[in-house]
Amino acid sequence: MQVRPVTPELLVQEIADRIDTGGTTPWLRVAVDGPPAAEPAALADALVDPLRVRGREVLRVSTWDFLRPASLRYEHGRTDPDARYEDWLDAGGLRREVLAPLSPGGSGRALPSLWDAGADRATRARRVELPAGGVLLLDGELLLGRGLPLDLVVYLWLSSGALARRTPRHEHWALPAYHRYDQEVAPTAVADMVVRVDDPGHA
């Protein structure tokens, strides 16, 4: 594994270059995976314009809009790390509504959101058609090891100390879920790209 420091700006350009030259499928399904403290959504957002400059249409989707209803997420309480790991994400809905339509032979019409977790109700979003050659940019946590059909996964890694420091105190109950992910899935070994983000100014 090659390890080298890069600036956040250079990181975005290098990932955009890899996305732009990667894959032969009609649509490229890219995920930025990492705990909220690593800010995967921010990196996914930062990739949108560089890809569009390269002539790629982009569909931005967050797995936080594909959570299961509160009655299922909180069946064992609101601060259960095993539930966070196993039960929060509606992986079936994400696969059915987003990843399958953007698979080879799919329709290209994907649902950008499914569930409003704050209101605990369906978003009733309309499907969006992504032209051939387009890129899905998906952000979320604990995504690997679920059998999701993704073409490229960028994993944002934090050391355990940095993860604890950068996670708000009221969210520390979730830390065991990320430690379990490291042990059971080993995302640093299976992701296509691994970015260490202990220092927000460098990667």
Secondary structure as the mmCIF struct_conf table of DSSP 4:
data_model
#
loop_
_struct_conf.conf_type_id
_struct_conf.id
_struct_conf.beg_label_comp_id
_struct_conf.beg_label_asym_id
_struct_conf.beg_label_seq_id
_struct_conf.end_label_comp_id
_struct_conf.end_label_asym_id
_struct_conf.end_label_seq_id
HELX_RH_AL_P HELX_RH_AL_P1 PRO A 8 THR A 21
BEND BEND1 THR A 25 TRP A 27
STRN STRN1 LEU A 28 ASP A 33
HELX_RH_3T_P HELX_RH_3T_P1 PRO A 36 ALA A 38
HELX_RH_AL_P HELX_RH_AL_P2 PRO A 40 VAL A 53
TURN_TY1_P TURN_TY1_P1 ARG A 54 GLY A 55
STRN STRN2 VAL A 58 SER A 62
HELX_RH_3T_P HELX_RH_3T_P2 THR A 63 ASP A 65
BEND BEND2 PHE A 66 PHE A 66
STRN STRN3 LEU A 67 LEU A 67
HELX_LH_PP_P HELX_LH_PP_P1 ARG A 68 PRO A 69
HELX_RH_AL_P HELX_RH_AL_P3 ALA A 70 ARG A 73
TURN_TY1_P TURN_TY1_P2 TYR A 74 HIS A 76
TURN_TY1_P TURN_TY1_P3 ARG A 78 THR A 79
HELX_RH_AL_P HELX_RH_AL_P4 PRO A 81 GLU A 86
TURN_TY1_P TURN_TY1_P4 ASP A 87 ASP A 87
BEND BEND3 TRP A 88 TRP A 88
STRN STRN4 LEU A 89 LEU A 89
HELX_RH_AL_P HELX_RH_AL_P5 ALA A 91 LEU A 94
HELX_RH_PI_P HELX_RH_PI_P1 ARG A 95 LEU A 99
TURN_TY1_P TURN_TY1_P5 ALA A 100 LEU A 102
BEND BEND4 SER A 103 SER A 103
TURN_TY1_P TURN_TY1_P6 PRO A 104 GLY A 105
BEND BEND5 GLY A 108 GLY A 108
STRN STRN5 ARG A 109 ALA A 110
BEND BEND6 PRO A 112 PRO A 112
STRN STRN6 TRP A 115 ASP A 116
TURN_TY1_P TURN_TY1_P7 ALA A 117 ASP A 120
STRN STRN7 ARG A 121 ALA A 122
HELX_LH_PP_P HELX_LH_PP_P2 ALA A 125 ARG A 127
STRN STRN8 VAL A 128 GLU A 129
HELX_LH_PP_P HELX_LH_PP_P3 LEU A 130 PRO A 131
TURN_TY1_P TURN_TY1_P8 ALA A 132 GLY A 133
STRN STRN9 VAL A 135 GLY A 140
BEND BEND7 GLU A 141 LEU A 142
TURN_TY1_P TURN_TY1_P9 LEU A 144 GLY A 145
BEND BEND8 ARG A 146 ARG A 146
BEND BEND9 ASP A 151 ASP A 151
STRN STRN10 LEU A 152 TRP A 157
HELX_RH_AL_P HELX_RH_AL_P6 SER A 160 ARG A 166
BEND BEND10 THR A 167 THR A 167
HELX_RH_3T_P HELX_RH_3T_P3 ARG A 169 ALA A 174
HELX_RH_AL_P HELX_RH_AL_P7 LEU A 175 GLU A 184
TURN_TY1_P TURN_TY1_P10 VAL A 185 VAL A 185
HELX_RH_AL_P HELX_RH_AL_P8 PRO A 187 VAL A 190
BEND BEND11 ALA A 191 ASP A 192
STRN STRN11 MET A 193 ARG A 196
BEND BEND12 ASP A 198 ASP A 199
TURN_TY1_P TURN_TY1_P11 PRO A 200 GLY A 201
#
